[in-house]
């Protein structure tokens, strides 16, 4: 029975769960390790799952907590999780054979700028944006994962999007100044 449940959860959610951890940690190797920890916690506590939320919401909530514990542990050890995001890997995922090279470069540059801007936000704000816009969770689901009210999710989302816009606008102005186009 538990093997069937594990296999179903793995098939349904593994890729998006792994991507969520990669985005949070910006470290593929750590994400690979932590995704295993998430599944161990799920197996050990599935009998306590009450069904108050969807399995996906519950699973991502566990993943978020495992990632937060990992980040705290890393900070205590004076290590940084900022690390390098494997841009080459992401660029390969963004390349499509029917796109022109200029389109690919433009998309990769936009992705890099957004990711850089997002990295300047508070950790929990970044997590919320990843949940909402990368993984497509609803406000209600995001609130359950984050342990916040729906109102707080809406407020933090609004403020974070405004902050991201300001960061990107400032970055664009700096680039134009350095290129002499202003």
Phi, psi and omega in degrees: 000308181295326178297319178297315180297314179301312181301319179295313179298319181297311181296316185287325193233354188302311185297314181289327176294315178298314179298320177302314180293323177298314179298318181293316188265337185055038181210106184299316182297315179297320179298320178298319178292314185291329179298327176294319177299321179299313181295324177297314178297321179296313180298317182288339185238008183301326180293344179266352179294119186269344182083017177294336177227177177287160177300322181297315178298315179299315180297315180290329176296317176297316180299318179299315181294321177297318180294318178298317177299319179296314180298316178300318180297318180296319179295321178297327181273009179060028175259160178249143177262002181300310173041187179256131175282132186290080184297324181299317178298315180296320180297320179298324179289334182272349184279129176237138185298337182268003179267147176283151181305322179296322179294320180295314180298318180297316179295317180295321179293319177297318178299314181298316180297317179294317180295319177298316179296318179297325180292345178273354180273163176300150184305311182290332176291318178298316179301316180298314180298320178297316179298314186286314191256337177267318184259353172072025177287148177286171176299316180297314179295317179298320178298318180295317180294317184280343184075030182245169171281161177297324178298319179294321178301313181298317181294312181295319178300312180300312181296319181292318177297322177295317178298315179300318178299315179297318179298314180293321177296315179297319179297319180295319178296317178299318179295318179295322177296315182290333178273352181075022181269358175251000000 
